[in-house]
């Protein structure tokens, strides 16, 4: 039996999620069902849009996934954040992520898929993820500069700081073959492992 954080969402939950809307980088509403309808879709739910360099480093790793590798696996890679849509373009510029990115300000999808809230870091004795940097203070300072200081008009639009994300593989259609819910703030699945689950060559 799968652990709670890796349990696949039921068909009923996926159907419920498919009817929910997210926002693209121009503020247009898009149904989640339309995102996963036509092909295998790797969906990464991130923490808030001002989350520090550690989260950004993870998205930078996602940005390094080759488009030809995604095409060969008939897959697409999508990122969803828990804030408003206005920070999306800045976040993409910061991380060099060129794929589709959406915002879920109501956190309807986060709640439907059981993504938890906490501010816990990697527990003692648990191996840290490869994307994590070593300088915590440096990460905090850089995060503050790239977020609220550099973009004061986006303050309040980044999403809740305690909301954790997760990594899923959906589709084609209302199906799910892989689920990983972050148990703490540094718990995204390794990009290499996620791509392997999706059948995408990496690096």
PyMOL CGO cylinders between C-alpha atoms (Angstrom):
from pymol import cmd
from pymol.cgo import CYLINDER

trace = [
    CYLINDER, 0.00, 0.00, 0.00, 1.36, 3.43, -0.98, 0.3, 1, 1, 1, 1, 1, 1,
    CYLINDER, 1.36, 3.43, -0.98, 2.33, 5.88, 1.73, 0.3, 1, 1, 1, 1, 1, 1,
    CYLINDER, 2.33, 5.88, 1.73, -0.04, 8.82, 2.14, 0.3, 1, 1, 1, 1, 1, 1,
    CYLINDER, -0.04, 8.82, 2.14, 2.32, 11.23, 0.39, 0.3, 1, 1, 1, 1, 1, 1,
    CYLINDER, 2.32, 11.23, 0.39, 2.63, 8.93, -2.65, 0.3, 1, 1, 1, 1, 1, 1,
    CYLINDER, 2.63, 8.93, -2.65, -0.98, 7.71, -2.89, 0.3, 1, 1, 1, 1, 1, 1,
    CYLINDER, -0.98, 7.71, -2.89, -2.51, 8.26, -6.32, 0.3, 1, 1, 1, 1, 1, 1,
    CYLINDER, -2.51, 8.26, -6.32, -5.55, 10.55, -6.31, 0.3, 1, 1, 1, 1, 1, 1,
    CYLINDER, -5.55, 10.55, -6.31, -8.82, 8.76, -6.96, 0.3, 1, 1, 1, 1, 1, 1,
    CYLINDER, -8.82, 8.76, -6.96, -10.68, 9.15, -10.27, 0.3, 1, 1, 1, 1, 1, 1,
    CYLINDER, -10.68, 9.15, -10.27, -13.29, 11.15, -8.36, 0.3, 1, 1, 1, 1, 1, 1,
    CYLINDER, -13.29, 11.15, -8.36, -10.68, 13.60, -7.08, 0.3, 1, 1, 1, 1, 1, 1,
    CYLINDER, -10.68, 13.60, -7.08, -9.11, 13.98, -10.52, 0.3, 1, 1, 1, 1, 1, 1,
    CYLINDER, -9.11, 13.98, -10.52, -12.54, 14.68, -12.03, 0.3, 1, 1, 1, 1, 1, 1,
    CYLINDER, -12.54, 14.68, -12.03, -13.14, 17.29, -9.34, 0.3, 1, 1, 1, 1, 1, 1,
    CYLINDER, -13.14, 17.29, -9.34, -9.74, 18.85, -10.06, 0.3, 1, 1, 1, 1, 1, 1,
    CYLINDER, -9.74, 18.85, -10.06, -10.35, 18.83, -13.82, 0.3, 1, 1, 1, 1, 1, 1,
    CYLINDER, -10.35, 18.83, -13.82, -13.29, 21.19, -13.32, 0.3, 1, 1, 1, 1, 1, 1,
    CYLINDER, -13.29, 21.19, -13.32, -11.20, 23.73, -11.40, 0.3, 1, 1, 1, 1, 1, 1,
    CYLINDER, -11.20, 23.73, -11.40, -9.60, 26.73, -13.09, 0.3, 1, 1, 1, 1, 1, 1,
    CYLINDER, -9.60, 26.73, -13.09, -6.10, 28.15, -12.87, 0.3, 1, 1, 1, 1, 1, 1,
    CYLINDER, -6.10, 28.15, -12.87, -4.70, 31.35, -14.40, 0.3, 1, 1, 1, 1, 1, 1,
    CYLINDER, -4.70, 31.35, -14.40, -2.01, 31.73, -17.06, 0.3, 1, 1, 1, 1, 1, 1,
    CYLINDER, -2.01, 31.73, -17.06, 0.61, 34.51, -17.10, 0.3, 1, 1, 1, 1, 1, 1,
    CYLINDER, 0.61, 34.51, -17.10, -1.85, 36.98, -18.65, 0.3, 1, 1, 1, 1, 1, 1,
    CYLINDER, -1.85, 36.98, -18.65, -4.64, 36.31, -16.15, 0.3, 1, 1, 1, 1, 1, 1,
    CYLINDER, -4.64, 36.31, -16.15, -6.70, 34.10, -18.44, 0.3, 1, 1, 1, 1, 1, 1,
    CYLINDER, -6.70, 34.10, -18.44, -8.59, 31.28, -16.72, 0.3, 1, 1, 1, 1, 1, 1,
    CYLINDER, -8.59, 31.28, -16.72, -7.79, 27.77, -17.91, 0.3, 1, 1, 1, 1, 1, 1,
    CYLINDER, -7.79, 27.77, -17.91, -9.39, 24.57, -16.67, 0.3, 1, 1, 1, 1, 1, 1,
    CYLINDER, -9.39, 24.57, -16.67, -7.05, 22.00, -15.17, 0.3, 1, 1, 1, 1, 1, 1,
    CYLINDER, -7.05, 22.00, -15.17, -8.81, 19.36, -17.24, 0.3, 1, 1, 1, 1, 1, 1,
    CYLINDER, -8.81, 19.36, -17.24, -7.76, 21.11, -20.46, 0.3, 1, 1, 1, 1, 1, 1,
    CYLINDER, -7.76, 21.11, -20.46, -4.13, 21.10, -19.31, 0.3, 1, 1, 1, 1, 1, 1,
    CYLINDER, -4.13, 21.10, -19.31, -3.97, 17.32, -18.89, 0.3, 1, 1, 1, 1, 1, 1,
    CYLINDER, -3.97, 17.32, -18.89, -6.47, 16.38, -21.59, 0.3, 1, 1, 1, 1, 1, 1,
    CYLINDER, -6.47, 16.38, -21.59, -4.35, 15.63, -24.65, 0.3, 1, 1, 1, 1, 1, 1,
    CYLINDER, -4.35, 15.63, -24.65, -1.07, 14.15, -23.44, 0.3, 1, 1, 1, 1, 1, 1,
    CYLINDER, -1.07, 14.15, -23.44, 0.98, 12.93, -20.54, 0.3, 1, 1, 1, 1, 1, 1,
    CYLINDER, 0.98, 12.93, -20.54, 1.54, 15.97, -18.33, 0.3, 1, 1, 1, 1, 1, 1,
    CYLINDER, 1.54, 15.97, -18.33, 4.14, 16.31, -15.59, 0.3, 1, 1, 1, 1, 1, 1,
    CYLINDER, 4.14, 16.31, -15.59, 2.64, 18.79, -13.14, 0.3, 1, 1, 1, 1, 1, 1,
    CYLINDER, 2.64, 18.79, -13.14, 4.87, 20.34, -10.48, 0.3, 1, 1, 1, 1, 1, 1,
    CYLINDER, 4.87, 20.34, -10.48, 3.09, 22.28, -7.75, 0.3, 1, 1, 1, 1, 1, 1,
    CYLINDER, 3.09, 22.28, -7.75, 5.59, 24.72, -6.28, 0.3, 1, 1, 1, 1, 1, 1,
    CYLINDER, 5.59, 24.72, -6.28, 5.59, 26.70, -3.08, 0.3, 1, 1, 1, 1, 1, 1,
    CYLINDER, 5.59, 26.70, -3.08, 4.99, 30.47, -3.14, 0.3, 1, 1, 1, 1, 1, 1,
    CYLINDER, 4.99, 30.47, -3.14, 6.45, 32.62, -5.93, 0.3, 1, 1, 1, 1, 1, 1,
    CYLINDER, 6.45, 32.62, -5.93, 8.87, 34.39, -3.55, 0.3, 1, 1, 1, 1, 1, 1,
    CYLINDER, 8.87, 34.39, -3.55, 10.20, 31.10, -2.21, 0.3, 1, 1, 1, 1, 1, 1,
    CYLINDER, 10.20, 31.10, -2.21, 13.97, 31.17, -1.89, 0.3, 1, 1, 1, 1, 1, 1,
    CYLINDER, 13.97, 31.17, -1.89, 16.79, 30.07, -4.07, 0.3, 1, 1, 1, 1, 1, 1,
    CYLINDER, 16.79, 30.07, -4.07, 16.33, 26.43, -3.09, 0.3, 1, 1, 1, 1, 1, 1,
    CYLINDER, 16.33, 26.43, -3.09, 12.91, 26.29, -4.71, 0.3, 1, 1, 1, 1, 1, 1,
    CYLINDER, 12.91, 26.29, -4.71, 14.20, 28.34, -7.62, 0.3, 1, 1, 1, 1, 1, 1,
    CYLINDER, 14.20, 28.34, -7.62, 17.09, 25.93, -8.10, 0.3, 1, 1, 1, 1, 1, 1,
    CYLINDER, 17.09, 25.93, -8.10, 14.59, 23.11, -8.40, 0.3, 1, 1, 1, 1, 1, 1,
    CYLINDER, 14.59, 23.11, -8.40, 12.66, 24.98, -11.08, 0.3, 1, 1, 1, 1, 1, 1,
    CYLINDER, 12.66, 24.98, -11.08, 15.94, 25.76, -12.83, 0.3, 1, 1, 1, 1, 1, 1,
    CYLINDER, 15.94, 25.76, -12.83, 16.60, 22.02, -12.95, 0.3, 1, 1, 1, 1, 1, 1,
    CYLINDER, 16.60, 22.02, -12.95, 13.14, 21.55, -14.44, 0.3, 1, 1, 1, 1, 1, 1,
    CYLINDER, 13.14, 21.55, -14.44, 14.01, 24.23, -17.00, 0.3, 1, 1, 1, 1, 1, 1,
    CYLINDER, 14.01, 24.23, -17.00, 17.00, 22.13, -18.06, 0.3, 1, 1, 1, 1, 1, 1,
    CYLINDER, 17.00, 22.13, -18.06, 14.77, 19.24, -19.19, 0.3, 1, 1, 1, 1, 1, 1,
    CYLINDER, 14.77, 19.24, -19.19, 15.21, 19.12, -22.95, 0.3, 1, 1, 1, 1, 1, 1,
    CYLINDER, 15.21, 19.12, -22.95, 12.17, 19.83, -25.11, 0.3, 1, 1, 1, 1, 1, 1,
    CYLINDER, 12.17, 19.83, -25.11, 13.18, 17.08, -27.53, 0.3, 1, 1, 1, 1, 1, 1,
    CYLINDER, 13.18, 17.08, -27.53, 13.21, 14.60, -24.63, 0.3, 1, 1, 1, 1, 1, 1,
    CYLINDER, 13.21, 14.60, -24.63, 9.70, 15.68, -23.64, 0.3, 1, 1, 1, 1, 1, 1,
    CYLINDER, 9.70, 15.68, -23.64, 8.55, 15.41, -27.26, 0.3, 1, 1, 1, 1, 1, 1,
    CYLINDER, 8.55, 15.41, -27.26, 10.03, 11.93, -27.59, 0.3, 1, 1, 1, 1, 1, 1,
    CYLINDER, 10.03, 11.93, -27.59, 8.01, 10.82, -24.55, 0.3, 1, 1, 1, 1, 1, 1,
    CYLINDER, 8.01, 10.82, -24.55, 4.89, 12.65, -25.78, 0.3, 1, 1, 1, 1, 1, 1,
    CYLINDER, 4.89, 12.65, -25.78, 4.93, 14.59, -22.53, 0.3, 1, 1, 1, 1, 1, 1,
    CYLINDER, 4.93, 14.59, -22.53, 4.70, 18.17, -21.40, 0.3, 1, 1, 1, 1, 1, 1,
    CYLINDER, 4.70, 18.17, -21.40, 5.98, 19.84, -18.24, 0.3, 1, 1, 1, 1, 1, 1,
    CYLINDER, 5.98, 19.84, -18.24, 3.74, 22.29, -16.39, 0.3, 1, 1, 1, 1, 1, 1,
    CYLINDER, 3.74, 22.29, -16.39, 4.33, 24.29, -13.21, 0.3, 1, 1, 1, 1, 1, 1,
    CYLINDER, 4.33, 24.29, -13.21, 1.55, 25.57, -10.95, 0.3, 1, 1, 1, 1, 1, 1,
    CYLINDER, 1.55, 25.57, -10.95, 2.09, 28.07, -8.12, 0.3, 1, 1, 1, 1, 1, 1,
    CYLINDER, 2.09, 28.07, -8.12, -0.18, 28.87, -5.18, 0.3, 1, 1, 1, 1, 1, 1,
    CYLINDER, -0.18, 28.87, -5.18, -0.14, 32.67, -5.57, 0.3, 1, 1, 1, 1, 1, 1,
    CYLINDER, -0.14, 32.67, -5.57, -1.76, 35.09, -7.97, 0.3, 1, 1, 1, 1, 1, 1,
    CYLINDER, -1.76, 35.09, -7.97, -0.90, 35.10, -11.68, 0.3, 1, 1, 1, 1, 1, 1,
    CYLINDER, -0.90, 35.10, -11.68, 0.95, 38.44, -11.73, 0.3, 1, 1, 1, 1, 1, 1,
    CYLINDER, 0.95, 38.44, -11.73, 4.31, 37.06, -10.44, 0.3, 1, 1, 1, 1, 1, 1,
    CYLINDER, 4.31, 37.06, -10.44, 4.48, 34.32, -13.11, 0.3, 1, 1, 1, 1, 1, 1,
    CYLINDER, 4.48, 34.32, -13.11, 6.47, 36.22, -15.74, 0.3, 1, 1, 1, 1, 1, 1,
    CYLINDER, 6.47, 36.22, -15.74, 9.02, 37.42, -13.19, 0.3, 1, 1, 1, 1, 1, 1,
    CYLINDER, 9.02, 37.42, -13.19, 9.36, 33.90, -11.78, 0.3, 1, 1, 1, 1, 1, 1,
    CYLINDER, 9.36, 33.90, -11.78, 9.92, 32.45, -15.26, 0.3, 1, 1, 1, 1, 1, 1,
    CYLINDER, 9.92, 32.45, -15.26, 12.59, 35.09, -15.96, 0.3, 1, 1, 1, 1, 1, 1,
    CYLINDER, 12.59, 35.09, -15.96, 14.31, 34.35, -12.64, 0.3, 1, 1, 1, 1, 1, 1,
    CYLINDER, 14.31, 34.35, -12.64, 14.38, 30.57, -13.20, 0.3, 1, 1, 1, 1, 1, 1,
    CYLINDER, 14.38, 30.57, -13.20, 14.67, 30.53, -17.02, 0.3, 1, 1, 1, 1, 1, 1,
    CYLINDER, 14.67, 30.53, -17.02, 11.64, 28.25, -17.18, 0.3, 1, 1, 1, 1, 1, 1,
    CYLINDER, 11.64, 28.25, -17.18, 10.08, 28.56, -20.63, 0.3, 1, 1, 1, 1, 1, 1,
    CYLINDER, 10.08, 28.56, -20.63, 7.22, 26.07, -20.33, 0.3, 1, 1, 1, 1, 1, 1,
    CYLINDER, 7.22, 26.07, -20.33, 3.64, 26.71, -19.26, 0.3, 1, 1, 1, 1, 1, 1,
    CYLINDER, 3.64, 26.71, -19.26, 3.21, 28.08, -15.76, 0.3, 1, 1, 1, 1, 1, 1,
    CYLINDER, 3.21, 28.08, -15.76, -0.09, 28.72, -14.01, 0.3, 1, 1, 1, 1, 1, 1,
    CYLINDER, -0.09, 28.72, -14.01, -1.35, 30.17, -10.74, 0.3, 1, 1, 1, 1, 1, 1,
    CYLINDER, -1.35, 30.17, -10.74, -3.88, 28.63, -8.35, 0.3, 1, 1, 1, 1, 1, 1,
    CYLINDER, -3.88, 28.63, -8.35, -4.64, 31.50, -5.94, 0.3, 1, 1, 1, 1, 1, 1,
    CYLINDER, -4.64, 31.50, -5.94, -7.62, 29.71, -4.38, 0.3, 1, 1, 1, 1, 1, 1,
    CYLINDER, -7.62, 29.71, -4.38, -5.41, 26.65, -3.86, 0.3, 1, 1, 1, 1, 1, 1,
    CYLINDER, -5.41, 26.65, -3.86, -8.30, 24.52, -5.03, 0.3, 1, 1, 1, 1, 1, 1,
    CYLINDER, -8.30, 24.52, -5.03, -5.96, 22.04, -6.71, 0.3, 1, 1, 1, 1, 1, 1,
    CYLINDER, -5.96, 22.04, -6.71, -3.56, 22.07, -3.76, 0.3, 1, 1, 1, 1, 1, 1,
    CYLINDER, -3.56, 22.07, -3.76, -6.38, 21.19, -1.39, 0.3, 1, 1, 1, 1, 1, 1,
    CYLINDER, -6.38, 21.19, -1.39, -7.96, 18.64, -3.73, 0.3, 1, 1, 1, 1, 1, 1,
    CYLINDER, -7.96, 18.64, -3.73, -4.69, 16.73, -4.09, 0.3, 1, 1, 1, 1, 1, 1,
    CYLINDER, -4.69, 16.73, -4.09, -3.89, 16.86, -0.38, 0.3, 1, 1, 1, 1, 1, 1,
    CYLINDER, -3.89, 16.86, -0.38, -0.84, 19.12, -0.47, 0.3, 1, 1, 1, 1, 1, 1,
    CYLINDER, -0.84, 19.12, -0.47, 0.11, 20.05, 3.07, 0.3, 1, 1, 1, 1, 1, 1,
    CYLINDER, 0.11, 20.05, 3.07, 1.11, 23.23, 4.85, 0.3, 1, 1, 1, 1, 1, 1,
    CYLINDER, 1.11, 23.23, 4.85, 4.07, 23.52, 7.18, 0.3, 1, 1, 1, 1, 1, 1,
    CYLINDER, 4.07, 23.52, 7.18, 7.39, 25.34, 7.49, 0.3, 1, 1, 1, 1, 1, 1,
    CYLINDER, 7.39, 25.34, 7.49, 9.44, 22.27, 8.39, 0.3, 1, 1, 1, 1, 1, 1,
    CYLINDER, 9.44, 22.27, 8.39, 12.86, 21.74, 6.80, 0.3, 1, 1, 1, 1, 1, 1,
    CYLINDER, 12.86, 21.74, 6.80, 14.63, 18.47, 6.02, 0.3, 1, 1, 1, 1, 1, 1,
    CYLINDER, 14.63, 18.47, 6.02, 14.46, 16.32, 9.19, 0.3, 1, 1, 1, 1, 1, 1,
    CYLINDER, 14.46, 16.32, 9.19, 17.70, 15.33, 10.86, 0.3, 1, 1, 1, 1, 1, 1,
    CYLINDER, 17.70, 15.33, 10.86, 19.04, 12.11, 9.41, 0.3, 1, 1, 1, 1, 1, 1,
    CYLINDER, 19.04, 12.11, 9.41, 17.17, 12.48, 6.09, 0.3, 1, 1, 1, 1, 1, 1,
    CYLINDER, 17.17, 12.48, 6.09, 19.33, 13.04, 3.03, 0.3, 1, 1, 1, 1, 1, 1,
    CYLINDER, 19.33, 13.04, 3.03, 18.91, 16.48, 1.53, 0.3, 1, 1, 1, 1, 1, 1,
    CYLINDER, 18.91, 16.48, 1.53, 17.77, 16.84, -2.06, 0.3, 1, 1, 1, 1, 1, 1,
    CYLINDER, 17.77, 16.84, -2.06, 20.48, 17.55, -4.62, 0.3, 1, 1, 1, 1, 1, 1,
    CYLINDER, 20.48, 17.55, -4.62, 18.88, 20.85, -5.64, 0.3, 1, 1, 1, 1, 1, 1,
    CYLINDER, 18.88, 20.85, -5.64, 19.31, 22.37, -2.18, 0.3, 1, 1, 1, 1, 1, 1,
    CYLINDER, 19.31, 22.37, -2.18, 22.01, 24.99, -1.74, 0.3, 1, 1, 1, 1, 1, 1,
    CYLINDER, 22.01, 24.99, -1.74, 24.32, 25.12, 1.25, 0.3, 1, 1, 1, 1, 1, 1,
    CYLINDER, 24.32, 25.12, 1.25, 23.99, 28.75, 2.30, 0.3, 1, 1, 1, 1, 1, 1,
    CYLINDER, 23.99, 28.75, 2.30, 20.68, 29.24, 4.09, 0.3, 1, 1, 1, 1, 1, 1,
    CYLINDER, 20.68, 29.24, 4.09, 21.34, 32.91, 4.93, 0.3, 1, 1, 1, 1, 1, 1,
    CYLINDER, 21.34, 32.91, 4.93, 22.47, 33.57, 1.36, 0.3, 1, 1, 1, 1, 1, 1,
    CYLINDER, 22.47, 33.57, 1.36, 19.32, 31.91, 0.04, 0.3, 1, 1, 1, 1, 1, 1,
    CYLINDER, 19.32, 31.91, 0.04, 17.12, 34.06, 2.27, 0.3, 1, 1, 1, 1, 1, 1,
    CYLINDER, 17.12, 34.06, 2.27, 18.84, 37.30, 1.28, 0.3, 1, 1, 1, 1, 1, 1,
    CYLINDER, 18.84, 37.30, 1.28, 18.77, 36.48, -2.43, 0.3, 1, 1, 1, 1, 1, 1,
    CYLINDER, 18.77, 36.48, -2.43, 15.11, 35.46, -2.17, 0.3, 1, 1, 1, 1, 1, 1,
    CYLINDER, 15.11, 35.46, -2.17, 14.23, 38.78, -0.52, 0.3, 1, 1, 1, 1, 1, 1,
    CYLINDER, 14.23, 38.78, -0.52, 16.05, 40.71, -3.26, 0.3, 1, 1, 1, 1, 1, 1,
    CYLINDER, 16.05, 40.71, -3.26, 14.55, 38.76, -6.17, 0.3, 1, 1, 1, 1, 1, 1,
    CYLINDER, 14.55, 38.76, -6.17, 11.11, 38.86, -4.60, 0.3, 1, 1, 1, 1, 1, 1,
    CYLINDER, 11.11, 38.86, -4.60, 9.69, 41.74, -2.55, 0.3, 1, 1, 1, 1, 1, 1,
    CYLINDER, 9.69, 41.74, -2.55, 12.58, 44.22, -2.89, 0.3, 1, 1, 1, 1, 1, 1,
    CYLINDER, 12.58, 44.22, -2.89, 12.95, 43.89, -6.65, 0.3, 1, 1, 1, 1, 1, 1,
    CYLINDER, 12.95, 43.89, -6.65, 9.20, 43.59, -7.24, 0.3, 1, 1, 1, 1, 1, 1,
    CYLINDER, 9.20, 43.59, -7.24, 7.37, 45.55, -4.52, 0.3, 1, 1, 1, 1, 1, 1,
    CYLINDER, 7.37, 45.55, -4.52, 4.14, 45.64, -6.54, 0.3, 1, 1, 1, 1, 1, 1,
    CYLINDER, 4.14, 45.64, -6.54, 3.98, 41.83, -6.32, 0.3, 1, 1, 1, 1, 1, 1,
    CYLINDER, 3.98, 41.83, -6.32, 4.07, 41.76, -2.52, 0.3, 1, 1, 1, 1, 1, 1,
    CYLINDER, 4.07, 41.76, -2.52, 1.02, 39.90, -1.26, 0.3, 1, 1, 1, 1, 1, 1,
    CYLINDER, 1.02, 39.90, -1.26, 0.56, 38.06, -4.55, 0.3, 1, 1, 1, 1, 1, 1,
    CYLINDER, 0.56, 38.06, -4.55, 3.17, 35.36, -3.99, 0.3, 1, 1, 1, 1, 1, 1,
    CYLINDER, 3.17, 35.36, -3.99, 0.96, 32.86, -2.14, 0.3, 1, 1, 1, 1, 1, 1,
    CYLINDER, 0.96, 32.86, -2.14, 1.07, 31.48, 1.43, 0.3, 1, 1, 1, 1, 1, 1,
    CYLINDER, 1.07, 31.48, 1.43, 4.59, 30.81, 2.69, 0.3, 1, 1, 1, 1, 1, 1,
    CYLINDER, 4.59, 30.81, 2.69, 3.50, 27.65, 4.49, 0.3, 1, 1, 1, 1, 1, 1,
    CYLINDER, 3.50, 27.65, 4.49, 1.96, 25.95, 1.45, 0.3, 1, 1, 1, 1, 1, 1,
    CYLINDER, 1.96, 25.95, 1.45, 3.98, 23.01, 0.20, 0.3, 1, 1, 1, 1, 1, 1,
    CYLINDER, 3.98, 23.01, 0.20, 3.68, 21.51, -3.26, 0.3, 1, 1, 1, 1, 1, 1,
    CYLINDER, 3.68, 21.51, -3.26, 4.07, 18.20, -4.98, 0.3, 1, 1, 1, 1, 1, 1,
    CYLINDER, 4.07, 18.20, -4.98, 4.96, 16.41, -8.20, 0.3, 1, 1, 1, 1, 1, 1,
    CYLINDER, 4.96, 16.41, -8.20, 2.47, 14.44, -10.31, 0.3, 1, 1, 1, 1, 1, 1,
    CYLINDER, 2.47, 14.44, -10.31, 2.17, 12.76, -13.69, 0.3, 1, 1, 1, 1, 1, 1,
    CYLINDER, 2.17, 12.76, -13.69, -1.30, 13.05, -15.22, 0.3, 1, 1, 1, 1, 1, 1,
    CYLINDER, -1.30, 13.05, -15.22, -2.94, 12.12, -18.50, 0.3, 1, 1, 1, 1, 1, 1,
    CYLINDER, -2.94, 12.12, -18.50, -3.65, 11.78, -21.20, 0.3, 1, 1, 1, 1, 1, 1,
    CYLINDER, -3.65, 11.78, -21.20, -7.03, 12.64, -19.75, 0.3, 1, 1, 1, 1, 1, 1,
    CYLINDER, -7.03, 12.64, -19.75, -8.23, 12.28, -16.17, 0.3, 1, 1, 1, 1, 1, 1,
    CYLINDER, -8.23, 12.28, -16.17, -5.67, 9.71, -15.02, 0.3, 1, 1, 1, 1, 1, 1,
    CYLINDER, -5.67, 9.71, -15.02, -2.68, 9.84, -12.69, 0.3, 1, 1, 1, 1, 1, 1,
    CYLINDER, -2.68, 9.84, -12.69, 0.28, 7.46, -12.73, 0.3, 1, 1, 1, 1, 1, 1,
    CYLINDER, 0.28, 7.46, -12.73, 2.58, 9.12, -10.20, 0.3, 1, 1, 1, 1, 1, 1,
    CYLINDER, 2.58, 9.12, -10.20, 2.14, 11.27, -7.11, 0.3, 1, 1, 1, 1, 1, 1,
    CYLINDER, 2.14, 11.27, -7.11, 4.57, 12.83, -4.65, 0.3, 1, 1, 1, 1, 1, 1,
    CYLINDER, 4.57, 12.83, -4.65, 3.39, 15.30, -2.02, 0.3, 1, 1, 1, 1, 1, 1,
    CYLINDER, 3.39, 15.30, -2.02, 6.03, 17.38, -0.26, 0.3, 1, 1, 1, 1, 1, 1,
    CYLINDER, 6.03, 17.38, -0.26, 6.18, 16.51, 3.43, 0.3, 1, 1, 1, 1, 1, 1,
    CYLINDER, 6.18, 16.51, 3.43, 8.25, 19.60, 4.26, 0.3, 1, 1, 1, 1, 1, 1,
    CYLINDER, 8.25, 19.60, 4.26, 9.61, 22.67, 2.48, 0.3, 1, 1, 1, 1, 1, 1,
    CYLINDER, 9.61, 22.67, 2.48, 12.59, 20.87, 0.90, 0.3, 1, 1, 1, 1, 1, 1,
    CYLINDER, 12.59, 20.87, 0.90, 10.90, 17.72, -0.35, 0.3, 1, 1, 1, 1, 1, 1,
    CYLINDER, 10.90, 17.72, -0.35, 10.32, 17.93, -4.10, 0.3, 1, 1, 1, 1, 1, 1,
    CYLINDER, 10.32, 17.93, -4.10, 11.17, 14.60, -5.74, 0.3, 1, 1, 1, 1, 1, 1,
    CYLINDER, 11.17, 14.60, -5.74, 14.50, 14.65, -7.57, 0.3, 1, 1, 1, 1, 1, 1,
    CYLINDER, 14.50, 14.65, -7.57, 14.05, 15.88, -11.15, 0.3, 1, 1, 1, 1, 1, 1,
    CYLINDER, 14.05, 15.88, -11.15, 15.93, 12.87, -12.49, 0.3, 1, 1, 1, 1, 1, 1,
    CYLINDER, 15.93, 12.87, -12.49, 13.57, 10.49, -10.67, 0.3, 1, 1, 1, 1, 1, 1,
    CYLINDER, 13.57, 10.49, -10.67, 10.49, 12.42, -11.78, 0.3, 1, 1, 1, 1, 1, 1,
    CYLINDER, 10.49, 12.42, -11.78, 11.57, 12.34, -15.41, 0.3, 1, 1, 1, 1, 1, 1,
    CYLINDER, 11.57, 12.34, -15.41, 12.33, 8.63, -15.15, 0.3, 1, 1, 1, 1, 1, 1,
    CYLINDER, 12.33, 8.63, -15.15, 8.79, 8.00, -13.92, 0.3, 1, 1, 1, 1, 1, 1,
    CYLINDER, 8.79, 8.00, -13.92, 7.49, 9.95, -16.94, 0.3, 1, 1, 1, 1, 1, 1,
    CYLINDER, 7.49, 9.95, -16.94, 9.75, 8.14, -19.41, 0.3, 1, 1, 1, 1, 1, 1,
    CYLINDER, 9.75, 8.14, -19.41, 11.62, 11.36, -20.23, 0.3, 1, 1, 1, 1, 1, 1,
    CYLINDER, 11.62, 11.36, -20.23, 15.37, 11.20, -20.88, 0.3, 1, 1, 1, 1, 1, 1,
    CYLINDER, 15.37, 11.20, -20.88, 17.31, 13.35, -18.40, 0.3, 1, 1, 1, 1, 1, 1,
    CYLINDER, 17.31, 13.35, -18.40, 19.70, 15.07, -18.44, 0.3, 1, 1, 1, 1, 1, 1,
]
cmd.load_cgo(trace, "trace")
